[in-house]
């Protein structure tokens, strides 16, 4: 699905990501972990076109995407959530999800102005599809609430729901469990397993909750100072001396 070949980005002589490699197969769930400031979110910004690599290339299903803008990459099939929640806070829950369907709606201003059958049919379809996604996240009952009024854990879920509404092939989750209590984290873990199966989607996630990561991911990539220091299964990473020293730490 995704091939990342030796990408680097240079900010005035500083390389927050240096010679990064990644290969994602269809349907995989892979974790990207490492200390704060290791370059994880910068990798996401490179994958989604926020930054352009100064070296290397990124291909999605064999086609170069590292020269595209963020909205073009989203249309190609990569969507994301953010470390800090970025909902449209003054819009309702369902409106936040509907926004992501924009590239699948094709009525014109005139259709909207005359409130014709094409407009009504597409709006009906849009509402039904948005509600289906909200129901998966147990957010259906909050559809008409302003998103700013949702509890923190539900706002996190809504951001993932909005990313899914873009019909992605690959979903990037940037610390989805950050700030959640243990019960919310448990619910999120089961939800991610469900959407992966139901949407037949590839997922790459950044997360600092090691219990969460070790339970849900099939493979892990560990970076430090922008460079990969280890790749492997959760069990291999758990016992990797370099990763223990750089990130996981020794048991007392």
Steps between C-alpha positions, in 0.01 A plus 500: 500500500761752614872511432719758673858501371773678695310824557662789684394857568745779569407814695798733488751222562282312750366163386199398714457201264808339348502212247165361616375177336157343534295245310130447577304205366123504447309441825800537733493677836845643570623714790755781479653560843790687657586772754345847491666704225613189312334616175183287499251778422744641242480162324119537492538854362724364224256219418208743473670779303530757777876481441676399178798264544837653415621148422334170414153422368157374610278285279141389555401192300802557278427867425718786623322721756788681674461794260126545568313746723311380810152515339628300201649232726171482694315439172753229410408318821710607802318676785610579854416618847710747698692501827290798612132456416403710197123481474278776364384584850205724414355240260287205604637150533336383177613812312860421595464161333310631195784742423725205412259378229562808284681310223210254466224760460445643151190719505538858378413835657193508278389155625528638853326826410200327340495223761450244221490119508875460437580722797244332729611147407867574561431678827292204617781260406754725674296508820454122505869429435611748766262342753636152420851616586385677817316187614819294466657735754188511721461869415165485320305638796726809500454574127338842550720606794772757446830312486655729766247369752610136470716346775869477410497128418203541266669792325794267432261243353328764289831603346564137397144476365559811287826355365316179405230696319764599245494135382874445555714205400746589776406662833767680704419535871717744696480405869131400492497395867670817632312645798252210522418322823550118518136425407508736201831348388352150519198608293727666243711185470192293415372770262827504304489122468140527377559772239807324368291190434184678386667754269781267379746779570875532564590687821821667615487644850718699736439429866684524834271256686715186468229261621275639225772472233621153599145363501373646174797522258648220291825684430680790661746754362709686758670833428735721698634837382327445165670169427363148518669302778285183484224319315318183599210334675386639837679211675825566313483871576422437866830310535716718276784643710536815293127578527503429875788743548357769271132483586340219699738506798610222734267345757577580862 
